[in-house]
Every structure is written in C-alpha cells, then in structure tokens.
Amino acid sequence: MKTINQIICIALILACNPMLFAQKTIKEYVTKNNTEKIKKSIIIDALSKPATHKSFKDGHGKTPYLSSIKQLPDTLALITFHIIDVEGVSKFSWWDETGQLSAQQGNLIANKINKQTIVSLKEAFKERGAVLLTPEEFLDTEKKRNFYYNSFAPEVSKVGTFLNNIENINTDISVCANNYRYFDMGAAADYKRSESLGNDLAKELGVDGLLSVSVGFYSDSKGAYTNMIKMAIHGPNPNPKVDKKYVGQKNGTGYYEGQLYFAGKFTFKKPIKTIEVDYKKKKTDNINFEGTEVIFSSFIEKYYDEMNKAIDKVSK
C-alpha cells in the first residue's frame, strides 16, 4: 500500500510532467470522443470566420460575406501539408540531437500522416459537393507547376510580420509531405496573405478554394507527441467590388480580392505520443497516426457548419 506522502509525490510528478498523461493513441481518443465533441474542440476565433454583419455586404474585410451556398468553393487545392516541431530548438527535439528538424525524418512522418488522412479529406468535401485536389492533380500544366513552386511569393503585412511566424523555407523547423510547398500557418489569417493565396494563387491554379494543413508536435527524450492540428481555407472574394471608396486598405478592413474563409485549430489537452525515437540510432519507430483522419474530417464538417450558419444568419 502506498502512503499518503507517496501518493502526493506521484500526483505532483504527474502534474509537473503532462507528457506522462499522454499514453492513449489518437484512435483511442477519437473512439472515446464523438465527432460533435471533436468539432467543439476546434477553435475558430471571431476574425477567422465569415462576416455576418450587414455592413459587410459590400465585400470589405478579410473574411467573406456569404449569402448563398453557391458562393462556397466547388474545387479546392490542397496547397500545403506539413508538420512542425513547435519546440523547434528544444533540447530533446525528436528530429535530431541538434534541435533541428531532419528533412528526411520529417518528410517520412508528413507522408505517413498525408497517406492516413487524404482519402477521408477528399471524401469529406465530396459529401458536400466539392472536390479536393492534391498537387499531382491541380498542377496539370508546366505553367502552374512553375508558378506554384517557383514564381509565387505570398505577401504578408507589417502587422502579420510582427505577430506571426513568416514563411521561410530556410528555417528548417517545418517539413512538407512529398510535392507540397510550405506556407506558414501562423500567417494564415493575415489579410495580405489571404489576398495572395485567395486571389493570386487560386486564380493561377484555376481553383476557387485553397486548403492548408499543419500538424504540430512536442518532443522529449523518448519520442514525439502530436499536440495540435491547424487548417485554413482561402478563396476569392465572393462579392464584387462596388463603385465606392473603401477605407482601411492598409490595415485589413479594405476590399480584398482574396479572403480567409476559415481558420481553425485543434489542440490535444494531453499530447498523444505518436512516435518512438531512438536517439542513439537516430531512427523512429512505432509511428501511429491512425484516427487522425477522423479529426481532419471533423475540421471540414466544422467549416461547412460555420459557412452555413453565416449564410442562414444573413439570409434572415
């Protein structure tokens, strides 16, 4: 029998080490929590969902004013699918002993998550009358491939530069799945980034919506723990510019050809260990992302819930 002092000591150790709680798998998590509970855990701030006040009918602002389901994207391109070590310079970074992401290991993990989830993602859109395309599908001409990989340079505002992690392919803190380009999710809600993606990139790729996906990790000396998932959808402004003077063009309240339709974040309260790491051999084992596809699909359900709520509200 453990004494009271021993029990208290164990409780204190657990409280100070949240990673010790992370014993369940993602599959066990989604089995225990139904879709509605998962959707409630996906956080969308007020500035990352459709505008519903009547004053936005003129199309101003970084988020769209939606009045019909016909305005929702029919064809979307999955433009970035990457993973990020949110403790990129931590002592126990699971990528390698220097605290930097290993491109080889990171790409392996990103590919595994992509393979685990892409079918469910496509199906989630298909059930709602939309098509989700991967790079192999939307980069069907040399012109599109060159623009996507080489020419396109997304913008970001000064405020966005200050508040967000800005895209930098040399940071070595994030790694993409095969064929994807890295676009920083920290800047997803920036109005200039939204215009760059939602208008410039979408128009060049010939689609009316862009989906971005990111999976974040914490790490310690024993392995990597999936911590959060982010998704964002950008697209063209569904409301044509009217003949008037729009104010606030440089602070995010003007009229923009591209907008942020949705940006959400899901965070595990108790990070789930999904990868075993052998630092001496510099290898990863027991990689398990089964169940992640359920959370991904929940994001898409949440997206359509929010869009339809906005449409219903402005239609009254």
C-alpha positions as CSV (number, residue, x, y, z in Angstrom):
1,M,0.0,0.0,0.0
2,K,1.3,3.5,-0.9
3,T,1.4,6.0,1.9
4,I,-0.3,9.4,1.6
5,N,3.0,11.1,1.0
6,Q,3.9,8.7,-1.8
7,I,0.5,9.4,-3.4
8,I,1.0,13.1,-3.1
9,C,4.5,12.8,-4.6
10,I,3.2,10.8,-7.6
11,A,0.4,13.4,-8.1
12,L,2.9,16.2,-8.1
13,I,5.2,14.4,-10.6
14,L,2.2,13.9,-13.0
15,A,1.1,17.5,-12.6
16,C,4.6,18.8,-13.5
17,N,5.0,16.4,-16.4
18,P,1.9,16.5,-18.6
19,M,3.6,14.2,-21.2
20,L,3.2,11.4,-18.7
21,F,-0.5,11.6,-19.2
22,A,-0.1,11.0,-23.0
23,Q,-0.5,7.3,-23.0
24,K,-3.5,6.8,-25.3
25,T,-3.4,6.6,-29.1
26,I,-5.2,9.0,-31.4
27,K,-7.5,6.2,-32.4
28,E,-8.5,5.7,-28.8
29,Y,-9.1,9.4,-28.4
30,V,-11.5,9.7,-31.4
31,T,-13.2,6.5,-30.3
32,K,-13.9,8.0,-26.9
33,N,-14.9,11.4,-28.2
34,N,-17.5,11.6,-30.9
35,T,-17.4,13.9,-33.9
36,E,-19.5,16.6,-32.1
37,K,-17.1,16.7,-29.2
38,I,-14.1,16.9,-31.5
39,K,-15.8,19.7,-33.5
40,K,-16.4,21.7,-30.3
41,S,-12.7,21.4,-29.6
42,I,-11.8,23.1,-32.9
43,I,-11.2,26.7,-32.0
44,I,-12.1,29.4,-34.5
45,D,-11.5,33.0,-33.4
46,A,-14.0,35.7,-34.4
47,L,-11.7,37.1,-37.1
48,S,-11.3,33.7,-38.8
49,K,-14.9,33.0,-39.8
50,P,-17.3,34.6,-42.3
51,A,-18.6,38.2,-41.7
52,T,-22.3,38.3,-40.9
53,H,-23.0,42.0,-40.2
54,K,-25.0,43.6,-43.0
55,S,-22.3,46.3,-43.4
56,F,-20.0,43.7,-45.0
57,K,-22.4,43.2,-47.9
58,D,-20.0,45.5,-50.0
59,G,-17.3,42.8,-49.7
60,H,-14.9,44.6,-47.5
61,G,-12.8,42.9,-44.8
62,K,-10.5,39.9,-44.8
63,T,-13.3,37.3,-44.4
64,P,-16.2,36.7,-46.8
65,Y,-19.8,37.9,-46.5
66,L,-21.7,34.8,-47.6
67,S,-25.4,34.9,-48.6
68,S,-25.7,31.7,-50.6
69,I,-24.2,28.2,-50.7
70,K,-23.5,28.8,-54.3
71,Q,-20.6,31.1,-53.1
72,L,-18.8,28.2,-51.4
73,P,-15.8,26.7,-53.3
74,D,-16.6,23.9,-55.7
75,T,-13.0,22.9,-56.3
76,L,-10.2,23.3,-53.8
77,A,-6.5,22.7,-54.0
78,L,-4.5,21.3,-51.0
79,I,-1.6,23.7,-51.2
80,T,0.4,22.8,-48.1
81,F,0.6,19.8,-45.9
82,H,3.4,20.0,-43.4
83,I,4.4,19.1,-39.9
84,I,6.1,21.4,-37.4
85,D,8.1,20.8,-34.2
86,V,6.6,23.6,-32.0
87,E,9.7,23.3,-29.8
88,G,11.9,23.5,-32.8
89,V,15.1,24.3,-30.8
90,S,14.2,22.1,-27.7
91,K,16.9,20.1,-26.1
92,F,15.1,16.9,-26.9
93,S,13.9,17.7,-30.4
94,W,12.9,14.3,-31.7
95,W,14.3,15.1,-35.2
96,D,17.9,15.0,-34.2
97,E,20.2,15.9,-31.3
98,T,20.9,19.4,-32.6
99,G,17.4,20.5,-32.0
100,Q,16.7,21.0,-35.7
101,L,14.2,19.2,-37.9
102,S,15.7,16.4,-40.0
103,A,14.3,16.8,-43.5
104,Q,14.4,13.1,-44.1
105,Q,12.7,12.0,-40.9
106,G,10.2,14.9,-41.1
107,N,9.3,14.1,-44.7
108,L,8.7,10.4,-43.7
109,I,6.3,11.5,-40.9
110,A,4.5,14.0,-43.1
111,N,4.0,11.5,-45.8
112,K,2.6,9.0,-43.3
113,I,0.0,11.5,-42.0
114,N,-0.9,12.5,-45.5
115,K,-1.4,8.9,-46.5
116,Q,-3.5,8.3,-43.4
117,T,-5.8,11.2,-44.0
118,I,-6.0,12.2,-47.6
119,V,-8.8,9.8,-48.6
120,S,-11.0,11.0,-45.7
121,L,-10.3,14.6,-46.5
122,K,-11.3,14.1,-50.1
123,E,-14.4,12.2,-49.1
124,A,-15.5,14.9,-46.6
125,F,-15.5,17.5,-49.4
126,K,-17.1,15.1,-51.9
127,E,-20.0,14.5,-49.5
128,R,-20.7,18.2,-49.6
129,G,-20.5,18.6,-53.4
130,A,-16.9,19.8,-53.6
131,V,-13.7,18.4,-55.0
132,L,-10.3,18.5,-53.2
133,L,-7.3,18.2,-55.4
134,T,-3.7,17.3,-54.5
135,P,-0.6,18.7,-56.2
136,E,-0.5,15.8,-58.6
137,E,-4.0,16.8,-59.8
138,F,-4.0,20.6,-59.7
139,L,-0.5,21.1,-61.2
140,D,-1.6,19.8,-64.5
141,T,0.5,22.2,-66.7
142,E,4.1,23.4,-66.6
143,K,2.9,26.9,-66.2
144,K,1.0,26.0,-63.0
145,R,3.9,24.0,-61.6
146,N,6.4,26.8,-62.2
147,F,4.1,29.4,-60.6
148,Y,3.4,27.2,-57.5
149,Y,6.9,26.1,-56.9
150,N,9.0,29.0,-58.1
151,S,7.2,32.2,-59.1
152,F,4.6,32.7,-56.4
153,A,5.7,34.8,-53.5
154,P,2.9,35.3,-50.9
155,E,2.8,38.6,-49.2
156,V,2.3,39.4,-45.5
157,S,1.5,42.7,-43.8
158,K,3.8,44.5,-41.3
159,V,1.4,43.6,-38.6
160,G,1.5,40.0,-39.8
161,T,5.2,40.1,-39.8
162,F,5.3,41.1,-36.2
163,L,2.6,38.7,-34.9
164,N,3.2,35.6,-37.0
165,N,5.8,33.2,-38.0
166,I,6.6,34.2,-41.5
167,E,7.2,31.8,-44.3
168,N,10.9,31.0,-44.7
169,I,11.9,27.8,-46.4
170,N,15.3,28.0,-44.7
171,T,14.0,28.0,-41.1
172,D,14.3,24.2,-41.0
173,I,11.5,23.9,-38.4
174,S,8.9,22.5,-40.7
175,V,8.8,19.7,-43.3
176,C,6.2,19.0,-46.0
177,A,4.9,15.8,-47.4
178,N,6.0,15.0,-50.9
179,N,5.1,17.5,-53.7
180,Y,3.8,20.2,-51.3
181,R,5.1,23.6,-50.8
182,Y,5.4,25.2,-47.3
183,F,3.1,28.1,-46.4
184,D,3.3,29.2,-42.8
185,M,0.0,28.7,-41.0
186,G,1.0,31.4,-38.4
187,A,0.3,34.0,-41.1
188,A,-2.9,32.3,-42.5
189,A,-5.2,35.0,-41.0
190,D,-3.1,37.9,-42.3
191,Y,-5.1,40.0,-44.8
192,K,-2.2,40.3,-47.3
193,R,-1.5,36.6,-47.1
194,S,-5.2,35.9,-47.5
195,E,-5.3,38.1,-50.6
196,S,-2.2,36.5,-52.1
197,L,-3.5,33.0,-51.6
198,G,-7.2,33.5,-52.1
199,N,-6.8,35.6,-55.3
200,D,-3.3,35.3,-56.9
201,L,-2.6,31.6,-56.2
202,A,-6.2,30.4,-56.6
203,K,-6.6,32.2,-59.9
204,E,-3.4,30.9,-61.3
205,L,-4.2,27.3,-60.3
206,G,-7.7,27.5,-61.7
207,V,-9.5,26.7,-58.4
208,D,-11.9,28.6,-56.2
209,G,-10.6,27.5,-52.9
210,L,-7.3,26.6,-51.2
211,L,-6.8,24.3,-48.2
212,S,-3.8,24.4,-45.9
213,V,-3.0,21.7,-43.3
214,S,-0.4,21.7,-40.5
215,V,0.3,19.1,-37.7
216,G,2.3,20.2,-34.6
217,F,4.4,18.2,-32.2
218,Y,6.0,18.4,-28.8
219,S,9.0,16.2,-28.1
220,D,11.1,14.9,-25.2
221,S,13.9,12.3,-24.8
222,K,11.5,9.4,-25.5
223,G,9.6,10.5,-28.5
224,A,7.2,12.9,-30.3
225,Y,3.7,13.8,-29.2
226,T,1.1,15.1,-31.5
227,N,-0.1,18.3,-30.0
228,M,-2.2,20.3,-32.5
229,I,-3.7,20.4,-35.9
230,K,-4.4,23.6,-37.9
231,M,-6.4,24.1,-41.1
232,A,-7.3,27.1,-43.2
233,I,-9.3,27.8,-46.3
234,H,-8.7,30.8,-48.6
235,G,-10.6,31.8,-51.7
236,P,-11.6,34.6,-53.9
237,N,-13.9,37.4,-52.6
238,P,-17.5,36.2,-53.4
239,N,-18.7,39.7,-53.5
240,P,-17.7,42.0,-56.4
241,K,-16.1,45.3,-55.6
242,V,-18.7,48.1,-55.8
243,D,-18.1,51.7,-57.1
244,K,-17.2,53.4,-53.8
245,K,-14.2,54.3,-51.8
246,Y,-13.1,51.6,-49.4
247,V,-11.3,52.7,-46.3
248,G,-8.7,50.9,-44.3
249,Q,-7.0,49.3,-47.3
250,K,-3.7,49.1,-45.4
251,N,-5.0,47.8,-42.1
252,G,-7.1,44.8,-43.0
253,T,-10.5,46.4,-43.4
254,G,-10.5,47.4,-47.0
255,Y,-11.6,45.4,-50.0
256,Y,-9.5,42.4,-51.0
257,E,-9.8,40.1,-54.0
258,G,-8.7,37.1,-51.8
259,Q,-10.1,36.3,-48.4
260,L,-9.8,33.9,-45.5
261,Y,-12.9,31.7,-45.4
262,F,-12.0,29.7,-42.3
263,A,-9.1,29.1,-40.0
264,G,-9.3,26.6,-37.1
265,K,-7.0,25.0,-34.5
266,F,-7.4,21.7,-32.6
267,T,-5.2,21.1,-29.6
268,F,-5.0,17.9,-27.6
269,K,-5.3,18.7,-23.9
270,K,-3.0,15.9,-23.3
271,P,-0.5,15.5,-26.1
272,I,-0.6,12.0,-27.6
273,K,2.6,10.0,-28.1
274,T,2.7,9.0,-31.8
275,I,6.4,8.3,-32.4
276,E,9.1,6.4,-30.6
277,V,12.6,7.8,-31.0
278,D,15.9,6.1,-30.6
279,Y,18.4,9.0,-30.4
280,K,21.5,6.8,-30.4
281,K,20.5,5.1,-33.7
282,K,18.8,8.2,-34.9
283,K,15.7,6.4,-36.0
284,T,12.0,6.5,-35.3
285,D,9.7,3.5,-34.5
286,N,6.1,2.7,-33.7
287,I,4.7,5.6,-35.8
288,N,1.0,5.6,-35.3
289,F,-1.4,8.2,-36.7
290,E,-4.5,6.0,-37.0
291,G,-7.6,8.1,-36.1
292,T,-6.1,11.4,-37.3
293,E,-8.4,11.2,-40.4
294,V,-11.4,11.5,-38.1
295,I,-10.1,14.8,-36.7
296,F,-9.4,16.0,-40.2
297,S,-12.9,15.2,-41.4
298,S,-14.3,17.0,-38.3
299,F,-12.5,20.1,-39.4
300,I,-14.3,20.0,-42.8
301,E,-17.6,19.4,-41.0
302,K,-16.9,22.4,-38.8
303,Y,-16.0,24.5,-41.8
304,Y,-19.3,23.8,-43.5
305,D,-21.2,24.3,-40.2
306,E,-19.7,27.8,-39.9
307,M,-20.3,28.7,-43.5
308,N,-24.0,27.5,-43.4
309,K,-24.6,29.4,-40.1
310,A,-23.3,32.6,-41.6
311,I,-25.5,32.1,-44.7
312,D,-28.5,31.4,-42.6
313,K,-27.9,34.4,-40.5
314,V,-27.6,37.0,-43.3
315,S,-30.5,35.5,-45.2
316,K,-33.0,36.2,-42.4
